[in-house]
Amino acid sequence: RNQPSYSAKMAADGATALANAKAFLAEGKFDEALSNAETAIAAFEKAGNRPMQSEAMSAKIDVYLQQQKRPEARATALEAVGLFKAMNDPKSEAKAQLLVAQVCTQTQRYKEATSAGREALRLARLAGDKAQQAAAWRVLAVAGEQVDLDKAIVSWQELCKLAKEISASEEAAALFGLSKAYLTRLSRKLSSCAIACKDDTIEVLRAAKEAHRLYKQENDSMGQVNALQLVAKVLLFNGVHPDVVEASNDPEEIFAAVMSGAYSNPKNALPPKAATKPLKLEEVVPDSKQLDKNKFAWRNPVAGFCYTVVWQPTKDRGVGNNKPRGQYDMLMLRSGYKHHAGPTSVGLRSNDASERNEHMMVFMTTQDHALNYSSTMMNVQHTIGAVATANLRKLVFVQFGESFFDWTDTSARSVEMHSVTLGLLRSARIEAPFLTIGFVGGDLASWVQDPQPLIESIFDTIESDECEVIYKNGEGFAPSMVHKPLEDTVQAVKPGKTQGHYLR
């Protein structure tokens, strides 16, 4: 009398098998996961539980995708569509169509994903399920970004309207996706136009502003950081320094400043400042004298904008670390052999600053980089990308066995790596202004004779304005930009001068 019914028993067996399938999938045991997923599908089918049967099929699709068996994953999704279509179940069929769309998106069949998304949207509307309608609009938006960006933006807009009726977190995610889509269209337009599109810029800022407000309301710190990154990127496209975002951290305030003309300049199309007085006719229309042609002369377009980098002794610069030493939980990475990386890691771990508090990553480039130059370069680039993605804030690059050199010295030497590393990390400071990146390098004499100042500099570069230091023969040097005009590249030919005068 207390025995459960047959359908309830089948549902319980299916739930157990589905849980086992997900556990095996997380452990990477794909055969066991696939077997349990098929068992769960059969059990839920016997129990007549269509929603759980669809979830079990979704788990089976995940197993196939993890195994890179894309045709099998797509076939399983189509099988689910046929099953629920025959049962005349619009809600379950819509969910199956969403599975098809997601599989096609992951296998880069964007047109098929768009078709499946439209069908899922139709069925979800028929079933009156707003959650599935939102999922369908999201699929159409993501797949549409690879097919037709304008239609993708329309899909994001429709998703924003629908998500407002579901939850604040859904609306924030939809607004963030809309802002990214506008930013993508803006970046594509920049390939054919030097000035960023005004309308797309305003829409990126408006959507990111609303997304940031909702993320703040939901106490989602990661979402707030991502929204601020979009604001920083679109301002950078318009020639506005990213420090504006760092100083404000409020998209509402930044948007108001943009609309008031605070950041308008000849290099962008942002709204100008309001005119305080009416312009006179002669200020707008040039007179004939302004159009007169003057005497022709050669012009150098880069005159006054030429600089060179020199390395100055840090003791003469007066820029030091006056802050108390921070406490850091350090993660060390390296490329090449660990001949110098090992002692330096021990020195860092033994320092008073190593107290497992604030996260910091230290990437060490050993002096055998000439044997694996390209892989070292890619390691540096991937490390910067991983740190930015993980939302870490502090990163220091350490270079062994190298110092700066005089470019006029033509003596033979090994291929140097530090200039490439400096170029990558300087670009990273522009692309990801929330990162604090330091650099410490030194020749062999500096590391062997007294490595303690170099180890202390690893912490100083992220705590002071002296963010790049190279040691040479035990003395620290830092880079400085010096104005250096170029020599005249065009000279007038005058009588009496030989040909060799102009060729030297």
C-alpha positions in Angstrom: 0.0 0.0 0.0 3.0 2.3 0.7 4.9 1.2 -2.4 5.4 4.0 -4.9 3.7 3.8 -8.3 5.5 2.6 -11.4 5.8 6.1 -12.9 7.1 7.6 -9.7 9.7 4.8 -9.4 10.8 5.4 -13.0 11.1 9.1 -12.3 13.2 8.5 -9.3 15.5 6.1 -11.2 15.8 8.7 -14.0 16.7 11.4 -11.5 19.4 9.2 -10.0 20.8 8.4 -13.5 20.7 12.0 -14.5 22.6 13.1 -11.4 25.2 10.4 -12.0 25.6 11.5 -15.7 26.3 15.1 -14.6 28.8 13.9 -12.0 30.6 11.6 -14.4 30.7 14.5 -17.0 32.3 16.8 -14.4 35.0 14.2 -13.7 35.7 13.7 -17.5 34.3 10.1 -17.5 32.4 10.5 -20.8 31.4 6.8 -21.4 29.8 6.5 -18.0 28.1 9.9 -18.3 26.7 8.9 -21.7 25.4 5.6 -20.4 23.7 7.2 -17.4 22.2 10.0 -19.6 20.6 7.4 -21.9 19.3 5.5 -18.9 17.8 8.7 -17.6 16.1 9.4 -21.0 14.5 6.0 -21.1 13.4 6.2 -17.4 11.8 9.6 -17.9 10.1 8.5 -21.1 8.5 5.6 -19.2 7.4 7.9 -16.4 5.9 10.3 -18.9 8.0 13.2 -17.5 8.6 15.3 -20.6 10.5 18.3 -19.0 13.0 15.9 -17.3 13.3 13.9 -20.4 14.3 17.1 -22.2 16.9 17.9 -19.5 18.4 14.4 -19.8 18.7 14.8 -23.5 20.4 18.1 -22.8 22.9 16.3 -20.6 23.5 13.8 -23.4 24.2 16.6 -25.8 26.7 18.1 -23.3 28.6 14.8 -23.2 28.8 14.7 -27.0 30.0 18.3 -27.2 32.7 17.6 -24.6 33.8 14.6 -26.7 33.9 16.9 -29.8 31.2 14.7 -31.4 29.2 17.5 -32.9 27.2 15.5 -35.4 25.9 13.2 -32.7 25.0 16.2 -30.5 23.1 17.8 -33.3 21.3 14.5 -34.1 20.3 14.1 -30.4 18.8 17.7 -30.4 16.9 17.0 -33.7 15.6 13.7 -32.1 14.3 15.7 -29.2 12.5 18.1 -31.6 10.9 15.2 -33.4 9.8 13.5 -30.2 8.0 16.5 -28.7 6.6 17.5 -32.0 4.9 14.2 -32.4 3.4 14.6 -28.9 2.0 18.1 -29.8 3.8 19.6 -26.8 4.7 23.2 -27.7 6.6 24.0 -24.5 8.8 20.9 -24.6 9.3 21.3 -28.4 10.4 24.9 -27.8 13.0 23.6 -25.3 14.2 21.1 -27.8 14.5 23.7 -30.5 16.6 25.8 -28.1 18.9 22.7 -27.7 19.2 22.6 -31.5 20.0 26.3 -31.6 22.6 26.1 -28.9 24.3 23.1 -30.5 24.4 24.8 -33.9 25.8 28.0 -32.2 28.6 26.0 -30.6 29.4 24.2 -33.9 29.4 27.6 -35.7 26.3 26.8 -37.8 24.9 30.2 -37.2 22.2 30.3 -39.9 20.8 27.0 -38.7 20.9 28.3 -35.1 19.0 31.4 -36.2 16.3 29.3 -37.9 16.0 27.0 -34.8 15.8 30.1 -32.5 13.0 31.6 -34.6 11.0 28.4 -34.4 11.7 28.2 -30.6 10.4 31.7 -30.2 7.2 30.9 -32.1 6.5 27.8 -30.0 7.4 29.6 -26.7 4.9 32.3 -27.6 2.3 29.6 -28.4 2.9 28.0 -25.0 3.0 31.4 -23.2 6.4 30.7 -21.6 8.3 34.0 -21.2 11.5 32.4 -19.9 11.7 30.3 -23.1 10.9 33.4 -25.2 13.8 35.2 -23.5 16.1 32.2 -24.2 15.1 32.2 -27.8 15.8 36.0 -28.2 19.2 35.4 -26.6 20.0 32.6 -29.1 18.9 34.8 -32.0 21.0 37.7 -30.7 24.2 35.6 -30.2 23.9 33.8 -33.5 22.8 36.9 -35.3 26.1 38.7 -34.3 27.9 36.3 -36.7 25.3 36.7 -39.5 23.6 40.1 -39.4 24.7 42.4 -36.7 21.8 44.8 -37.2 19.3 42.0 -36.6 21.2 40.9 -33.6 20.9 44.3 -32.1 17.1 44.2 -32.6 17.1 40.8 -30.9 19.0 42.2 -27.9 16.5 45.1 -27.7 13.5 42.7 -27.7 15.2 40.6 -25.0 15.7 43.8 -22.9 11.9 44.5 -23.1 11.0 40.9 -22.2 13.7 40.6 -19.4 12.3 43.6 -17.7 9.2 41.5 -16.9 11.3 38.5 -15.6 14.0 39.8 -13.2 16.5 42.6 -12.7 19.5 40.2 -13.2 18.0 39.0 -16.6 17.5 42.7 -17.7 21.1 43.6 -16.6 22.5 40.7 -18.7 20.4 41.7 -21.7 21.5 45.3 -21.5 25.1 44.2 -21.2 24.7 42.1 -24.3 23.1 45.0 -26.2 26.0 47.3 -25.2 28.5 44.7 -26.5 26.7 44.4 -29.8 26.7 48.2 -30.3 30.4 48.2 -29.4 31.1 45.5 -32.0 29.3 47.4 -34.7 31.2 50.5 -33.7 34.6 48.7 -34.0 33.6 47.3 -37.4 32.7 50.8 -38.7 36.2 52.1 -37.6 37.8 49.9 -40.2 36.4 52.2 -42.9 36.1 55.5 -40.9 38.7 57.2 -38.6 36.1 58.7 -36.3 33.8 56.6 -34.1 30.1 56.6 -34.9 28.3 59.0 -32.6 25.0 57.1 -32.4 26.7 53.8 -31.6 28.9 55.4 -29.0 25.8 57.0 -27.2 23.9 53.6 -27.3 26.9 51.7 -25.9 27.2 54.2 -23.0 23.4 54.3 -22.4 23.1 50.4 -22.3 26.2 50.0 -20.2 25.0 52.7 -17.8 21.7 50.9 -17.2 23.4 47.5 -16.9 25.8 48.9 -14.3 22.8 50.3 -12.3 21.0 47.0 -12.3 24.2 45.0 -11.4 24.7 47.4 -8.5 21.2 46.9 -7.4 21.8 43.1 -7.5 25.2 43.4 -5.7 26.9 41.9 -8.7 30.5 43.3 -8.5 31.8 41.3 -11.5 28.9 42.7 -13.7 29.7 46.2 -12.6 33.4 45.8 -13.5 32.4 44.3 -16.9 30.1 47.3 -17.6 32.8 49.8 -16.7 35.2 48.0 -19.1 32.7 48.6 -21.9 32.5 52.3 -21.0 36.4 52.5 -21.0 36.7 50.8 -24.4 34.1 53.0 -26.2 35.7 56.1 -24.7 39.1 54.9 -25.9 37.6 54.5 -29.4 36.6 58.2 -29.2 40.1 59.4 -28.1 39.2 59.8 -24.4 41.8 58.5 -21.9 40.7 55.5 -19.8 41.7 57.3 -16.6 38.3 59.0 -16.9 36.7 55.7 -15.9 39.2 55.0 -13.2 38.6 58.5 -11.7 34.8 58.3 -11.8 33.7 54.6 -11.6 30.2 55.9 -12.3 28.7 55.4 -15.8 25.8 57.7 -14.9 28.3 60.6 -14.3 30.4 59.7 -17.4 27.3 59.6 -19.6 26.1 63.0 -18.3 29.6 64.4 -19.0 29.6 63.0 -22.5 26.2 64.5 -23.3 27.3 67.9 -21.9 30.2 68.0 -24.3 33.0 67.5 -21.7 34.9 65.1 -23.9 34.2 66.5 -27.4 37.3 67.1 -29.5 38.3 67.2 -33.2 39.1 63.4 -33.1 35.6 62.3 -32.2 31.9 63.0 -33.0 30.7 63.3 -29.4 28.1 66.0 -28.6 29.8 69.4 -28.4 29.5 71.9 -25.6 26.6 74.2 -25.8 27.4 77.5 -27.6 27.5 80.4 -25.2 27.1 83.1 -27.8 25.8 83.2 -31.4 28.5 82.8 -34.0 29.2 85.7 -36.4 29.0 85.3 -40.1 32.6 86.0 -40.7 33.6 83.3 -38.2 31.6 80.7 -40.1 32.1 81.7 -43.8 35.7 82.3 -44.9 36.5 85.5 -46.9 38.4 85.5 -50.1 41.7 86.3 -48.4 41.6 83.1 -46.3 41.3 81.1 -49.5 44.3 82.7 -51.2 47.1 80.2 -52.0 50.3 80.9 -50.2 53.8 79.9 -51.3 54.3 76.1 -51.5 56.6 74.6 -48.9 57.4 71.1 -47.7 55.7 70.1 -44.5 56.7 67.5 -42.0 53.4 66.1 -40.4 55.2 64.6 -37.5 57.2 67.7 -36.5 57.0 68.2 -32.8 55.7 64.7 -32.1 59.0 62.7 -32.2 60.3 61.3 -29.0 62.8 58.7 -28.0 63.1 56.5 -24.9 66.2 56.9 -22.7 67.0 55.0 -19.5 67.8 57.2 -16.5 69.3 56.1 -13.2 66.4 55.8 -10.6 68.5 57.5 -8.0 68.5 60.7 -10.0 64.7 60.7 -10.8 63.5 61.2 -7.2 60.5 58.8 -7.7 60.4 56.3 -5.0 57.9 54.2 -3.1 56.7 56.2 -0.1 53.9 53.8 0.7 54.0 51.1 3.4 54.7 47.7 1.9 51.6 45.7 1.0 50.9 42.1 1.7 50.5 39.7 -1.3 49.5 36.2 -2.1 51.8 35.5 -5.0 51.6 33.0 -7.9 54.8 32.5 -9.9 55.0 31.5 -13.5 58.0 31.1 -15.8 59.1 30.2 -19.3 62.3 28.1 -20.0 64.5 26.5 -17.4 64.3 27.4 -13.7 68.0 28.2 -13.0 67.3 31.7 -11.9 63.5 31.5 -11.4 63.9 29.1 -8.5 66.1 31.3 -6.2 64.0 34.4 -7.1 60.8 32.5 -6.1 62.4 31.6 -2.8 63.4 35.2 -2.3 59.9 36.4 -3.0 58.3 33.8 -0.7 60.8 34.8 2.1 60.0 38.5 1.8 57.9 40.2 4.5 55.3 41.1 1.8 54.5 37.4 1.2 51.6 37.1 3.7 48.8 35.7 1.5 46.6 38.8 1.4 46.1 40.6 -2.0 46.6 38.5 -5.1 49.6 39.1 -7.3 51.1 37.2 -10.3 54.8 37.2 -11.1 55.8 36.0 -14.6 59.6 35.2 -15.0 61.3 35.1 -18.4 64.6 33.2 -18.2 67.6 34.0 -20.3 67.2 31.0 -22.6 64.3 32.7 -24.4 66.4 33.0 -27.6 65.9 29.2 -28.0 62.1 29.5 -27.8 61.4 33.1 -28.7 58.0 32.8 -30.2 56.6 30.6 -27.5 57.9 33.0 -24.8 56.1 35.9 -26.6 52.9 33.9 -26.7 53.2 33.0 -23.1 53.5 36.6 -22.1 50.4 37.5 -24.2 48.3 34.6 -22.9 49.3 35.4 -19.3 48.1 39.0 -19.7 44.8 37.7 -21.3 44.3 35.2 -18.4 44.9 37.8 -15.7 42.5 40.2 -17.3 39.8 37.5 -17.7 40.3 36.3 -14.1 39.9 40.0 -13.0 43.2 40.0 -11.1 44.7 43.4 -10.6 48.4 43.1 -10.1 50.9 41.5 -12.5 54.7 41.8 -12.6 57.1 40.6 -15.4 60.6 39.6 -14.4 63.4 39.3 -17.0 66.7 37.5 -16.3 70.0 38.1 -18.0 69.1 41.2 -19.9 69.5 45.0 -19.6 68.9 47.9 -22.0 71.5 48.5 -24.6 72.8 51.4 -26.7 71.2 51.1 -30.1 74.4 52.5 -31.8 76.4 49.6 -30.4 76.7 47.1 -33.4 78.5 44.3 -31.5 77.0 40.9 -31.6 74.6 39.8 -28.8 71.8 37.4 -28.2 68.3 38.2 -29.3 66.7 40.3 -26.5 63.2 39.8 -25.1 62.5 42.7 -22.8 61.6 45.2 -25.5 58.9 42.8 -26.8 57.6 42.2 -23.2 57.5 46.0 -22.6 55.6 46.6 -25.8 53.0 44.0 -24.9 52.5 45.1 -21.3 52.3 48.8 -22.3 49.6 47.9 -24.8 47.8 45.9 -22.1 47.7 49.0 -19.8 45.7 50.8 -22.5 43.4 47.9 -23.3 42.8 46.9 -19.7 43.3 50.1 -17.6 42.2 48.3 -14.4 45.4 46.2 -14.4 48.5 47.3 -12.5 51.5 45.9 -14.4 55.1 46.2 -13.4 58.4 45.1 -15.0 61.8 44.3 -13.4 64.8 43.2 -15.5 68.5 42.9 -15.0 71.7 41.6 -16.4 73.5 38.6 -15.1 75.8 40.7 -12.9 72.9 42.4 -11.1 71.1 39.1 -10.3 74.2 37.3 -9.2 75.9 40.0 -7.2 73.0 41.3 -5.1 69.5 40.2 -6.1 67.8 41.8 -3.1 67.2 45.3 -4.7 65.7 43.6 -7.8 63.3 41.5 -5.6 62.3 44.6 -3.7 61.7 46.4 -7.0 59.1 43.7 -7.9 56.9 45.0 -5.2 57.8 48.7 -5.8 56.7 48.6 -9.4 53.1 48.0 -8.5 53.1 50.3 -5.4 54.7 53.4 -7.0 54.8 55.4 -10.2 58.2 53.8 -11.1 56.5 50.8 -12.8 59.4 49.7 -15.1 62.9 49.2 -13.8 66.0 47.6 -15.4 69.2 47.0 -13.6 72.6 47.2 -15.2 75.8 46.3 -13.3 73.7 46.6 -10.0 72.3 50.0 -10.7 68.6 50.6 -11.4 67.4 52.5 -14.5 63.9 53.6 -15.5 62.6 54.8 -18.9 61.9 58.4 -19.8 60.5 60.0 -23.0 62.8 62.7 -24.4 61.8 65.0 -27.3 64.1 64.4 -30.2 63.2 66.1 -33.6 64.0 64.1 -36.7 66.4 65.4 -39.2 64.9 67.1 -42.3 63.9 64.3 -44.7 63.5 66.7 -47.7 66.3 69.1 -48.8 66.2 71.6 -51.6 68.7 70.9 -54.4 71.1 73.8 -54.8 73.7 74.5 -57.5 77.3 73.7 -56.7 76.5 70.7 -54.4 77.7 67.3 -55.5 75.5 64.2 -55.5 77.4 62.8 -52.6 76.3 65.7 -50.4 72.6 64.5 -50.7 73.4 60.8 -50.3 75.3 60.8 -47.1 
